[in-house]
C-alpha cells in the first residue's frame, strides 16, 4: 500500500486523497490553537480561532461585511473578464503564428515582470481613483501572464493535427478555429483558472487606495485599529472565495472537457 502511494503519475485511493488534502488544514489549525490558546503569542497579534469566528459572525451580521464581499467579488470578476476578453485572442494568435509570436511575446514578457502595485501612482494620475483604476490594476495583474499561458496552450497543439488538416485541404482559418482552438481549449481553461486565483491575491492591492468598500478596505481599516481578528477574517474570506472559484473552474473544466481524460 505504501509503495502504491508514491508511484509516479499514478492515482491513489480516494480515501487517501481526502486525508492528505485535509491534513495540512488540520495541522495549521492545531499550530494556531497551540500558539493562541497557549498565549505563546500576544492575543493582539494572534487572536484565538474562537475570537476570529465570533468576529466573523459579528462582521457579517452587524457590519454588513457581505456587502464588502460582493463588492470585491464584482471587481475581481470584472477585471478577470476584461483581461480574458483581450488576452485569449492575442494568446491564440501568438501561439499559432510565428509573426504574432515575434510581435507580441517579447513585449508582453517584458511587462509581466513589472508589479501591478507599481502602476498605482500612474493610474491615479491617468484615470483617477474610481472603478476604472481598480479594474486597470487587475488587468495588469492578469492580462500579460494570461497572454503567455494561452500562447503556450495554442503552441502545444500537436503538429500532426495541423498537418492532417492541411492534407484534407483545410484553410488557415479552418485550421485555426476548428483544429487549434478546440485542441487548446483545455489548456486555455486551466490558464484562466490559475489567473482567476491571481485576481484574488491582487484584490487587497486593488482596494488599497481611496476605497471605502471591499474586503481589502476592511483589512486596511482593521489594521489601523489593531483588530487582528478582523484582518484574519478578511484574509480567510479571500482564501475561501478563491477556493470556491477554483472548484467551480475545476468542475466546469471536467464537464466541458471530459474527452480529455480519455487521451
PyMOL commands that set and color helices and strands:
alter all, ss='L'
color gray80, all
select helices_A, chain A and resi 3-6+14-37+49-61+65-96+98-111+116-127+131-155+159-167+172-206+215-224+228-256+258-262
alter helices_A, ss='H'
color red, helices_A
deselect
rebuild
show_as cartoon
